[in-house]
Amino acid sequence: MTDYFRSVSVRVTEPVRGRFYWAIVENLGVATKFNELATAAAHFDTWEAARQAGVAELRRREPELWGTPSASRAPDAG
C-alpha cells in the first residue's frame, strides 16, 4: 500500500442554461484549487446525463488515474 492519495471527482456545470458539461477534476490540496484532467467535448441536455457520462469516463480512465504516480511524487520503493 502506498501513502500516495489523489482526490479526483466528476463535476457537472451548466455554463449556459440547459447545457450541461462534465469535468474530471483533481483537488490540488487547497479547497479552491483544481486541475481539470478531462472535460466533455459536447454538452448534455440534463445534469444526470452529464453526470453519468462523466462517471463512465472516470471509470474508463481509472487505470491511468490510479496507476503509479510520477517518480517525483512516488514513495521510495527501496
MOHUDA-V334486 format. One record per pair of residues at least 4 apart in sequence whose ideal C-beta (glycine too) atoms are under 8 Angstrom apart, sorted by the first residue. I is the first residue (numbers start at 1). J is the second residue. Records with the same first field share a line. If there is no record, write none. Layout:
I=J / J
This chain:
2=74 / 75
3=75
4=69 / 73 / 74 / 75
6=26 / 65 / 66 / 69
7=26 / 27
8=24 / 25 / 26 / 27 / 37 / 58 / 65
9=24 / 25 / 27
10=22 / 23 / 24 / 25 / 51 / 54 / 55 / 57 / 58
11=22 / 23 / 24 / 25 / 34 / 54
12=20 / 21 / 22 / 23 / 47 / 50 / 51 / 54
13=20 / 21 / 23
14=18 / 19 / 20 / 21 / 47
15=19 / 21
16=43
18=45
19=43 / 44 / 45
20=43 / 44 / 45 / 46 / 47 / 49 / 50
21=39 / 40 / 43 / 44 / 50
22=39 / 40 / 44 / 50 / 51 / 53 / 54 / 57
23=36 / 38 / 39 / 40 / 54
24=36 / 37 / 38 / 39 / 54 / 57 / 58 / 61
25=34 / 35 / 36 / 37
26=34 / 35 / 37
27=31 / 33 / 34
28=33 / 34 / 35
29=33
37=61 / 65
38=57 / 61
40=44 / 50 / 53 / 54
43=50
44=49 / 50 / 53
45=49
46=50
47=51
48=52
49=53
50=54
51=55
52=56
53=57
54=58
55=59
56=60
57=61
58=62 / 65
61=65
62=66
63=67
68=74
69=73 / 74
70=74
